[in-house]
Amino acid sequence: MNKPFLSIIIPAFNEANRLPETLRKINAYLSVQDFPSEIIVVENGSTDGTYTIANDMQGEIRCLTVLHENRRGKGWAIRQGMFKARGEYRFICDADLSMPIKEIANFIPSVELSAPIAIGSREAPGAVRYDEPQYRHLIGRMFNWFVRILLLPGINDTQCGFKLFREDAANAIFPLLTISGWTFDVEALFIACKLGFKIIEIPIHWHHNPHSTVKVLRDSFRMGIDLLKIRFNDLMGRYHADA
């Protein structure tokens, strides 16, 4: 099989209702591109039949691969997907497809020409948020303030679920990842900076999904603890390429 130009990695925990439509939209987009691609769904710990539904869709979508992991956590799912991916460029994509998939066209030139990592940003000039409750926006900005103070002073939106990594950057960063949950994004970007990889933010159109699996208060507390863990790991020297 030819090496894919693009791998799209989708973490899927209890996504039985949303995943089929998302996969069909992504497949429709990829089918009219002039490069080879693959879709990798990583289901981990679902209780709603997500794995069976995704697995059955391999008959409909030829470029689809489905992985099953017993261990839960978005970070863990992404890490396993990165290890499986073969693409020159590897795109993390939320299963709710809150960013229209066609906007991936804005990421690829950036990673090809100017930086090995491009991340979707709801805060960059030109970005638009749709239907997001004000309280969620405020909590997100508070979390990002702590991220910038403690770890990543130049990044305005670490938690958007759409990110593109060049192959060499992905291969260097994801083996060093230690966080299995939501804050894996911060850790991955922090490691990228430690290893000298440039990161650029791509403004996107982002649509709030009222059925998001993020529990704002509970997950915000856990993510705050993770920020301290990342700082501790750094002090212990765990983010070196030869670690």
Wavefront OBJ file of the C-alpha trace (Angstrom):
o trace
v 0.000 0.000 0.000
v 1.306 3.494 -0.848
v 2.351 5.664 2.052
v -0.473 8.084 2.903
v 0.122 11.788 2.578
v -2.407 12.460 5.352
v -3.540 10.439 8.362
v -6.653 11.602 10.226
v -6.812 10.310 13.795
v -10.164 10.327 15.602
v -10.417 9.428 19.301
v -13.819 7.867 19.938
v -15.280 7.278 23.387
v -19.036 6.629 23.376
v -19.451 8.196 19.917
v -21.886 5.674 18.422
v -24.410 8.361 17.492
v -22.072 10.928 15.951
v -19.311 8.821 14.439
v -21.026 7.457 11.287
v -21.937 10.924 9.966
v -18.498 12.266 10.853
v -16.728 9.438 9.031
v -18.891 9.865 5.947
v -18.168 13.612 5.825
v -14.428 13.052 6.209
v -14.437 10.293 3.602
v -16.350 12.490 1.163
v -13.769 15.234 1.611
v -10.798 12.911 1.212
v -12.258 11.162 -1.822
v -11.933 14.311 -3.943
v -8.379 15.166 -2.874
v -5.394 14.329 -5.056
v -3.370 12.653 -2.304
v -3.567 9.225 -0.594
v -4.963 9.271 2.929
v -6.092 7.130 5.820
v -8.574 7.507 8.676
v -7.761 5.931 12.026
v -10.476 5.661 14.679
v -9.252 4.775 18.154
v -12.094 3.543 20.340
v -11.181 3.168 23.995
v -13.489 1.958 26.716
v -16.835 2.784 25.106
v -20.037 1.256 26.452
v -22.391 2.185 23.594
v -21.239 0.040 20.686
v -18.862 2.596 19.187
v -16.291 -0.051 18.281
v -18.822 -2.299 16.506
v -20.258 0.599 14.519
v -16.816 1.902 13.521
v -15.594 -1.566 12.658
v -18.629 -2.222 10.431
v -17.958 1.017 8.541
v -14.651 -0.327 7.266
v -16.696 -2.085 4.587
v -18.029 1.290 3.436
v -14.863 3.368 3.853
v -11.816 1.626 2.416
v -9.214 3.920 3.978
v -10.594 3.393 7.494
v -8.724 1.522 10.230
v -10.307 0.953 13.647
v -8.324 0.315 16.815
v -9.723 -0.854 20.134
v -8.091 0.067 23.444
v -9.391 -0.921 26.851
v -7.671 2.001 28.549
v -9.725 5.195 28.569
v -8.529 8.733 27.981
v -8.356 10.985 24.941
v -4.595 11.366 25.278
v -4.098 7.629 25.346
v -6.271 7.181 22.248
v -4.397 9.884 20.334
v -1.036 8.407 21.299
v -2.015 4.967 19.992
v -3.389 6.502 16.812
v -0.138 8.377 16.221
v 1.825 5.146 16.621
v -0.416 3.425 14.058
v -0.449 6.317 11.550
v 1.777 6.183 8.466
v 1.045 9.568 6.943
v 3.559 12.296 6.200
v 1.117 14.592 8.015
v -1.075 13.506 10.941
v -4.252 15.338 11.825
v -6.044 15.013 15.157
v -9.787 15.385 14.636
v -12.565 15.438 17.236
v -15.392 13.024 16.563
v -18.024 15.770 16.811
v -16.465 17.519 13.783
v -17.092 20.915 15.390
v -14.729 22.365 12.761
v -15.849 21.741 9.161
v -13.460 19.156 7.708
v -12.827 21.267 4.601
v -10.839 23.663 6.801
v -8.030 21.131 6.957
v -6.959 22.738 3.679
v -5.815 25.732 5.775
v -3.547 23.550 7.916
v -1.633 21.603 5.288
v 0.168 24.506 3.537
v 1.230 25.879 6.923
v 2.843 22.608 7.971
v 4.383 22.015 4.544
v 5.918 25.465 4.255
v 6.358 27.231 7.581
v 6.082 25.019 10.684
v 5.961 21.314 11.585
v 2.877 21.788 13.793
v -0.328 23.717 13.067
v -3.090 23.860 15.666
v -6.667 24.970 15.278
v -7.379 28.128 17.252
v -10.654 29.655 18.326
v -8.747 32.741 19.507
v -6.538 33.602 16.519
v -7.567 36.615 14.408
v -10.267 35.518 11.983
v -11.583 32.666 14.135
v -15.331 32.435 14.746
v -17.169 30.615 17.550
v -20.771 29.577 17.082
v -23.316 28.956 19.866
v -20.797 28.552 22.685
v -22.241 29.282 26.155
v -20.502 32.256 27.726
v -19.594 30.342 30.895
v -17.707 27.711 28.891
v -15.804 30.379 27.021
v -14.828 32.088 30.273
v -13.681 28.847 31.894
v -11.676 28.024 28.780
v -9.967 31.411 28.840
v -9.148 31.023 32.534
v -7.586 27.629 31.860
v -5.565 29.030 28.971
v -4.333 31.840 31.219
v -2.866 29.237 33.580
v -1.401 27.325 30.617
v 0.338 30.460 29.371
v 1.629 31.373 32.823
v 2.951 27.899 33.680
v 3.930 26.295 30.382
v 3.145 27.862 26.998
v 3.270 31.658 27.008
v 2.807 32.022 23.259
v -0.180 29.728 22.636
v -3.710 31.148 22.876
v -5.751 27.968 22.393
v -4.244 24.623 23.351
v -7.541 22.750 23.745
v -9.079 22.988 20.307
v -9.449 19.419 19.060
v -7.916 19.917 15.603
v -4.141 19.736 15.220
v -1.742 18.787 12.426
v 1.714 17.304 13.041
v 4.392 16.627 10.472
v 5.620 13.034 10.668
v 9.005 13.813 12.221
v 7.413 16.003 14.889
v 4.798 13.365 15.748
v 7.450 10.642 15.992
v 9.538 12.760 18.356
v 6.724 14.068 20.577
v 4.188 11.316 21.186
v 6.514 8.645 22.617
v 7.270 11.151 25.415
v 3.612 11.763 26.281
v 2.625 10.781 29.847
v -0.875 12.242 30.212
v -3.789 10.075 29.115
v -6.615 12.549 29.587
v -7.791 15.876 28.179
v -4.592 17.786 28.964
v -2.515 15.710 26.566
v -2.732 18.675 24.150
v -0.833 20.938 26.530
v 1.778 18.282 27.198
v 2.279 17.522 23.498
v 2.723 21.200 22.653
v 5.020 21.753 25.621
v 7.186 18.832 24.509
v 7.185 20.261 20.980
v 8.562 23.547 22.269
v 11.171 21.739 24.383
v 12.342 19.871 21.277
v 12.472 23.025 19.178
v 9.457 22.465 16.909
v 7.685 25.623 15.770
v 3.919 25.836 16.344
v 1.485 28.083 14.500
v -2.191 28.734 15.265
v -4.745 28.478 12.458
v -8.012 30.433 12.905
v -11.028 28.194 12.461
v -14.808 28.304 12.415
v -15.829 26.323 15.484
v -19.359 25.162 16.292
v -20.202 24.350 19.898
v -21.755 20.912 20.348
v -24.229 20.800 23.269
v -23.612 17.039 23.600
v -19.899 17.416 24.337
v -18.466 14.740 26.636
v -16.386 17.328 28.524
v -17.655 17.903 32.084
v -16.485 21.450 32.649
v -16.022 21.653 36.433
v -14.781 18.104 36.995
v -12.461 18.058 34.003
v -11.123 21.569 34.643
v -9.942 20.500 38.095
v -8.222 17.396 36.719
v -6.642 19.417 33.938
v -5.306 21.920 36.455
v -3.587 19.093 38.312
v -2.158 17.889 34.991
v -0.541 21.281 34.381
v 1.411 20.861 37.609
v 2.330 17.323 36.585
v 3.736 18.594 33.281
v 5.833 21.177 35.107
v 7.084 18.487 37.500
v 7.931 16.137 34.622
v 9.913 18.918 33.015
v 11.865 19.558 36.195
v 12.632 15.828 36.338
v 14.004 15.914 32.763
v 11.404 13.581 31.272
v 10.860 15.517 28.070
v 14.165 14.981 26.336
v 14.324 13.089 23.053
v 16.587 10.457 24.640
v 14.449 10.125 27.783
l 1 2 3 4 5 6 7 8 9 10 11 12 13 14 15 16 17 18 19 20 21 22 23 24 25 26 27 28 29 30 31 32 33 34 35 36 37 38 39 40 41 42 43 44 45 46 47 48 49 50 51 52 53 54 55 56 57 58 59 60 61 62 63 64 65 66 67 68 69 70 71 72 73 74 75 76 77 78 79 80 81 82 83 84 85 86 87 88 89 90 91 92 93 94 95 96 97 98 99 100 101 102 103 104 105 106 107 108 109 110 111 112 113 114 115 116 117 118 119 120 121 122 123 124 125 126 127 128 129 130 131 132 133 134 135 136 137 138 139 140 141 142 143 144 145 146 147 148 149 150 151 152 153 154 155 156 157 158 159 160 161 162 163 164 165 166 167 168 169 170 171 172 173 174 175 176 177 178 179 180 181 182 183 184 185 186 187 188 189 190 191 192 193 194 195 196 197 198 199 200 201 202 203 204 205 206 207 208 209 210 211 212 213 214 215 216 217 218 219 220 221 222 223 224 225 226 227 228 229 230 231 232 233 234 235 236 237 238 239 240 241 242 243
